[in-house]
Amino acid sequence: MQIRKATEQDIPKIIEVLKASLGETSSKKTEAVWRYKHEDNPFGISVVLVAEENEEIVGVRAFMRWQWQLGDQIFSTFRAVDTATHPDHQGKGVFKKLTLNALEVVKKQGDDFIFNTPNTQSLPGYLKMGWKEVSKLKIRVKPTNPFNWLYNKTGKAYTIKNTSGEGQLANLTLGYNKLKAKENRLFTLKSPEYLIWRYENNPFQNYEVKADQDFYLAACIKEHKYVKELRITEHIYSDDRGLQKINKAVKEFSKKFGAQIITSMGLISGFGFSGNYGPVLTLRDVNLNPYLKQELLQLDNWSYTLGDLELF
């Protein structure tokens, strides 16, 4: 079995392996979606390895590039995302071989760490390869006004996105990044290019986006068996005026889609409850110093929005 870096010509075969292994019920698997995720990402092109046997691609492993910042230091990192082994070749250790080889690639490049939120099935495999559990993500949950439940029972209609110009977004994200740097906690570096890519051009999920020179808000509806959730995935503001506008927009979204609950990371105030209800955040050190590694294994040292760690 040969492990090598993927090429542009491999993409059709990679999609075939993903479909054969994972199906298409959880997410779209097309060449356009693959390129959106691994080539159009403003943080950079992903590291993608494939496993070949008899000149056929039998497995794929992708690390999606990301940037986190702590104080004035920017970290070159990856999120461990798409991985699949063709059903005819499972049980041969393809996942482990691909992942360990990808780790060597990013280590030689001088990148800092890898993070992800694996499900319960894949978590043990990651832990065996050196990943460490940080914690389950903290999420705040707030019930909405019962009168809101009368609106838009289906939650299917999304309006045209109301975003500010890229110039306004540039000023907003610049101010946000400066404020976050002073907190001395790890945060995703934000830019207009990132926000547009992550939320407005995202082929996996419809996001409701509203913004002006004072704030940027992205949210989506998650339909559960007994409840409709309004998930606040991104909230950017630099002063009280922006926060007031965000709170107003959240109420508008909640009423518009008839949400029963609102979830966010530390944004919504008032009656509600918080807890470690999210998926497990894991970290794999690549080139971190030991002290910083220990710091990043404490969830309180991360300043994240749900969109930073939401699987897509």
C-alpha positions in Angstrom: 0.0 0.0 0.0 1.3 3.4 -1.0 0.6 6.6 0.9 1.1 9.9 -1.0 -0.1 13.4 -1.3 -3.3 13.9 -3.3 -3.3 15.7 -6.6 -6.0 17.7 -8.5 -6.5 14.7 -10.7 -7.4 12.5 -7.7 -10.5 14.5 -6.7 -13.0 12.4 -8.7 -11.7 9.1 -7.2 -11.6 10.7 -3.7 -15.3 11.6 -4.1 -16.0 8.0 -5.1 -14.3 6.7 -2.0 -16.2 9.1 0.3 -19.5 8.1 -1.2 -18.7 4.4 -1.0 -17.6 4.7 2.6 -19.9 7.3 4.1 -22.9 7.6 1.7 -24.5 11.0 1.1 -27.1 11.2 3.8 -24.9 13.3 6.2 -23.5 15.8 3.7 -23.1 16.6 0.1 -20.1 14.9 -1.6 -19.3 16.5 -4.9 -16.2 17.9 -6.5 -17.5 21.4 -6.1 -18.1 20.9 -2.3 -14.6 19.3 -1.9 -13.0 22.3 -3.6 -15.0 24.7 -1.5 -13.8 23.0 1.7 -10.2 22.2 0.8 -9.1 24.6 -1.9 -11.2 27.8 -1.4 -10.6 28.0 2.3 -9.1 31.5 3.0 -6.8 29.9 5.6 -5.1 27.9 2.9 -5.2 24.6 1.0 -5.7 21.5 3.0 -3.2 18.7 3.5 -4.8 15.7 1.8 -3.2 12.2 1.6 -4.5 9.1 -0.2 -3.8 5.4 0.1 -3.3 3.5 -3.1 -3.4 -0.2 -3.7 -3.0 -1.7 -7.2 -3.1 1.9 -8.6 -6.6 2.4 -7.0 -7.3 5.0 -4.3 -8.7 3.0 -1.3 -8.5 5.7 1.4 -8.3 9.4 2.0 -7.4 11.7 4.9 -7.8 15.5 4.9 -6.5 18.1 7.4 -8.3 21.4 6.8 -6.1 24.5 7.5 -7.1 26.9 10.2 -5.7 29.8 12.1 -6.0 30.5 15.8 -4.5 33.4 17.7 -3.4 33.8 21.3 -2.3 37.2 22.4 -0.1 38.4 19.5 0.8 34.9 18.3 -0.9 33.3 15.3 -0.9 29.5 15.2 -0.9 27.5 11.9 -3.2 24.7 12.7 -5.5 22.1 11.0 -8.8 20.6 11.7 -8.9 16.8 11.2 -12.0 16.4 8.9 -12.7 14.2 5.9 -11.4 10.6 6.2 -12.7 7.5 4.6 -11.7 4.0 3.7 -13.3 2.1 0.8 -15.5 -0.7 2.2 -13.5 -3.3 0.3 -10.3 -2.3 2.2 -11.5 -1.7 5.7 -9.7 -3.6 8.5 -6.2 -2.9 7.0 -5.3 0.0 9.2 -5.8 2.5 6.3 -7.2 5.3 8.6 -4.3 5.0 11.0 -1.6 4.9 8.3 -3.0 7.9 6.6 -3.4 9.9 9.8 0.1 9.2 11.1 1.6 10.1 7.7 -0.4 13.3 7.6 0.9 14.2 11.1 4.5 13.8 9.8 3.7 16.1 6.9 2.4 18.9 9.1 5.2 18.4 11.6 7.9 18.9 8.9 6.0 22.0 7.7 6.4 23.5 11.2 2.6 23.7 11.9 1.5 24.0 15.5 -1.4 21.7 16.3 -4.4 19.8 15.1 -7.9 20.0 16.6 -11.3 18.3 16.0 -14.5 17.2 17.6 -14.7 13.5 16.8 -17.8 11.4 17.4 -17.8 8.6 20.0 -16.9 6.0 17.4 -13.8 7.7 16.1 -12.6 9.2 19.4 -10.8 6.1 20.7 -8.8 5.8 17.5 -7.6 9.4 17.8 -6.7 9.0 21.4 -4.5 6.0 20.5 -2.7 8.2 18.0 -1.8 10.9 20.6 -4.9 13.1 20.6 -5.8 14.6 24.0 -9.3 15.4 25.3 -9.8 19.0 26.2 -13.4 18.9 27.3 -17.0 18.8 26.0 -17.9 22.2 24.6 -19.7 24.6 26.9 -23.0 25.8 25.4 -25.7 28.2 26.7 -29.3 27.2 26.1 -32.2 29.7 26.5 -35.9 28.9 26.0 -37.7 31.5 23.8 -40.9 33.3 24.2 -43.7 30.7 23.6 -45.5 33.2 21.3 -42.6 32.8 18.9 -43.5 29.1 18.4 -46.5 30.2 16.4 -44.3 31.4 13.5 -42.9 29.5 10.5 -43.5 26.0 11.6 -41.3 24.6 8.8 -38.3 26.8 9.2 -37.4 26.3 5.6 -37.6 29.9 4.2 -34.3 31.9 4.5 -34.3 35.5 3.5 -31.6 37.1 1.3 -28.6 37.6 3.4 -28.2 41.2 4.7 -24.5 41.7 5.0 -22.3 44.8 5.2 -19.8 45.6 2.6 -16.4 44.0 2.7 -14.8 47.4 3.7 -17.1 47.6 6.8 -16.4 43.9 7.6 -12.7 44.6 7.4 -12.9 47.3 10.0 -15.2 45.2 12.2 -13.1 42.1 12.1 -9.9 44.1 12.7 -11.4 45.6 15.8 -12.7 42.3 17.0 -9.3 40.6 16.5 -7.6 43.4 18.6 -10.1 43.0 21.4 -9.8 39.2 21.4 -6.0 39.4 21.5 -6.2 41.3 24.8 -8.2 38.5 26.4 -5.2 36.2 26.1 -7.4 33.3 25.1 -7.2 31.3 21.9 -9.6 32.6 19.2 -10.2 32.0 15.5 -8.7 34.8 13.4 -11.6 36.5 11.6 -11.7 38.3 8.3 -14.3 39.3 5.6 -12.9 36.5 3.4 -13.4 33.9 6.2 -16.9 35.0 7.1 -18.1 35.0 3.5 -16.5 31.6 2.9 -17.6 30.0 6.1 -21.2 31.3 6.3 -22.4 33.0 3.1 -21.0 30.6 0.5 -21.4 27.4 2.6 -22.9 24.6 0.6 -23.6 22.4 3.6 -25.9 24.6 5.7 -28.2 27.6 5.1 -27.1 30.4 7.5 -29.2 33.5 8.3 -26.7 36.3 8.2 -27.2 39.9 9.3 -24.5 42.6 9.6 -23.6 46.2 9.4 -20.6 48.3 10.5 -21.2 47.5 14.2 -21.9 43.7 14.1 -21.9 40.4 12.2 -24.3 37.7 13.2 -24.7 34.2 11.6 -27.3 31.6 12.8 -29.0 28.5 11.5 -32.0 26.4 12.4 -31.6 22.8 13.6 -34.7 20.7 13.6 -34.8 18.1 16.4 -37.5 15.5 17.1 -39.3 17.7 19.7 -37.8 21.1 19.5 -36.6 23.6 16.9 -33.2 25.2 17.8 -31.8 28.5 16.7 -28.1 28.1 16.8 -26.0 31.2 17.0 -22.8 30.2 15.2 -21.1 33.6 14.8 -21.3 36.9 16.7 -18.8 39.7 16.2 -19.0 43.1 17.7 -16.6 45.6 19.2 -18.8 47.8 21.5 -22.2 47.9 23.3 -24.0 49.3 20.3 -23.0 46.2 18.3 -24.1 43.9 21.1 -27.5 45.6 21.3 -28.0 45.1 17.6 -27.1 41.5 17.9 -29.5 40.9 20.7 -32.3 42.5 18.6 -31.4 40.4 15.5 -31.4 37.2 17.6 -35.0 38.0 18.8 -36.0 38.6 15.1 -34.5 35.3 14.0 -36.1 33.4 16.9 -39.6 34.8 16.0 -39.1 34.4 12.3 -38.4 30.7 12.5 -40.5 29.8 15.5 -37.5 28.5 17.5 -38.2 27.0 20.9 -34.7 27.3 22.1 -31.6 29.4 21.3 -28.1 28.0 21.7 -24.8 29.9 21.7 -21.4 30.2 23.2 -21.8 32.8 26.0 -23.8 35.3 24.0 -27.4 35.2 25.1 -28.3 36.6 28.6 -31.4 36.2 30.7 -33.1 33.1 31.9 -31.4 30.0 30.6 -28.7 27.4 31.6 -25.2 26.5 30.6 -23.2 23.3 30.6 -20.9 21.0 28.8 -23.5 19.8 26.3 -21.4 20.0 23.1 -19.1 17.5 21.4 -15.7 16.7 22.8 -12.9 19.0 21.7 -9.6 17.2 21.1 -6.1 18.5 20.5 -3.1 16.9 18.9 0.2 18.6 19.6 2.6 18.9 16.6 5.1 21.6 17.4 3.8 23.2 20.6 6.1 23.9 23.6 5.0 21.7 26.6 3.8 24.7 28.7 1.5 26.0 25.9 0.2 22.5 25.2 -0.9 22.2 28.9 -2.6 25.6 28.6 -4.6 24.6 25.6 -5.8 21.4 27.2 -7.9 23.7 29.5 -11.2 24.7 27.8 -11.2 28.0 29.7 -8.2 29.1 27.6 -10.3 28.8 24.4 -12.5 31.6 23.2 -14.7 30.0 20.5 -18.0 30.5 18.8 -20.1 27.5 17.9 -19.2 28.1 14.2 -15.5 27.8 15.0 -15.9 24.2 16.0 -19.1 23.1 14.2 -18.6 20.2 11.9 -19.1 21.2 8.2 
